[in-house]
Amino acid sequence: MAVRSRITGVGGFVPSRVVTNHDLAAMMDTSDEWIVERTGIQQRHWAGPDDSPSGFALEAANAALTAANVAKEDIDLLLVATLSPDHFFPGTACFLQAKMGISEIPALDIRQQCTGFIYGTSIADQFIRTGMYEKVLVIGSEIHSKGLDKTDAGRDVTVLFGDGAGAIVMEATDVESTDDSQVFSTHLHADGSGADALWLSSPGMAHPDGLVTHAHLDRGDQYPKMNGRAVYVNAVKRMSEGIHDALAANEVTIDDVDLFFFHQANLRINEAVAQRLQIPAGKVYNTIQKFGNTTAATIPLGMKEAVEDGTLQPGMLVACAAFGSGFTWGSMLIRW
Ligand code: ACO
């Protein structure tokens, strides 16, 4: 017998406002045809003015707690992955903790963008394996829509992103065999030499002229900037490597895996990864068509969808991989 972590509940949340590609075409010089052909995205959800990432996190966390049948008072650690925090400081996990009405447990933000959920799951897994904590909430929550450039200048980035949150409850479990529900392994990487290929420059303390200035705003430094080609090429390479890492570490093959959750940046990226690894299309669970890229929320939101529609069943062997700004990437293999 060994102590491992397992996912005991999953929840998700998206705001009610649906923004179609046609809606975007009314705001900027783009088209449904261009967006669908290049990315696979058909629509995304956008937050309302009073919404916050911690508010979305609360919705997803409550749903995951209910699914796991765990009381919020029993959670030992709160992890929130987000690239769109409520405020510059303190962390969004602290705002969430106050909203949940629980106090004194540690609350930690993870700033690994699209890979944030995998980093969070890995951190939770380490704490549970060592016996330090028994129940951990891992949440990815994002509001992109308030921070995107909705003019022609921002069209390459703005059409890609959507708002939402996803959460899991992870609990300690005694496992006897690989058939038992558990997290087998997690694999984390980063290459900071790609940091400015997808980034948001201001506000930032590295600026000689201050955190955020009129000059920054005039240049549009408050909007995300992306080298789309560099992101595309690295995402295909690194997510493929990530799946190899997870399979090799556990001596299993593509055929042994029942379902793959890839980060949803672009349907073409995921199709290229599946082709490279010779994964049948039916084993890759894609949600980008209706949610766009929800960065750290993507994988738990996808898991929640897959549970609800019956695709994700107990006992399945599940591989996940993500790639994002940083560059960061990671993967994991779990028995659901
Ligand atoms: N609508 C219409 N035209 C557009 C748009 C748009 N939204 N955005 C760019 N264009 C134009 C460009 O201006 C360019 O025009 P030009 O030929 O007259 O100069 C043309 O379309 C082609 O632009 P490219 O950037 O070369 O298009 P590409 O085929 O590379 O596709 C894309 C762009 C979809 C962003 C691609 O590079 C990509 O998928 N990259 C990966 C980036 C990604 O998925 N990021 C998500 C966030 S990162 C993450 O989560 C890992």
Residues whose N, C-alpha, C, O or C-beta is under 5 A from the ligand:
A	BS01	ACO	D29 T30 S31 W34 R38 C114 R155 D156 V159 L160 G228 R229 V231 Y232 A265 N266 F323 G324 S325
